[in-house]
Amino acid sequence: MGSIVCNCMMVDEEEIVEVIRSKNVSSVETAGRLTGAGTGCGRCVKIIQQLITENSSKTAEDISLLK
């Protein structure tokens, strides 16, 4: 078990990173729907966004093309 990222929902870093990588998650909202993280008080949202940035398979160029 990794370090807890979301205390409200008791979701650890490993679980969030696994979802980001396996489901190609690119938003905090999607990560929240799949893990529950970030859906309580919201204090962990910045950490979840950082994990998405670090672990997403989409590059900044890919994301800008989607806009």
C-alpha positions, 0 to 999 in steps of 0.5 A, spaced: 500 500 500 502 506 498 501 513 501 494 515 502 493 521 498 485 522 499 484 521 507 476 522 506 476 516 501 482 512 504 485 512 497 492 511 496 497 513 491 498 506 488 491 505 486 490 512 483 496 511 479 494 504 477 487 507 474 491 513 471 495 508 467 490 502 466 484 507 464 488 513 461 485 517 465 487 525 464 482 529 469 481 529 476 474 528 475 475 521 472 480 519 477 474 521 482 469 517 479 473 511 478 477 511 485 473 516 489 479 520 491 478 527 491 470 527 491 470 528 499 473 535 502 477 536 495 484 537 499 487 532 495 485 535 488 492 538 487 496 532 488 491 527 484 492 532 478 500 532 479 499 524 479 495 525 472 501 529 469 506 525 471 503 518 469 498 520 464 500 517 457 498 523 453 503 528 452 502 536 453 501 536 445 496 530 445 492 534 450 492 541 446 490 537 440 484 535 443 482 542 445 
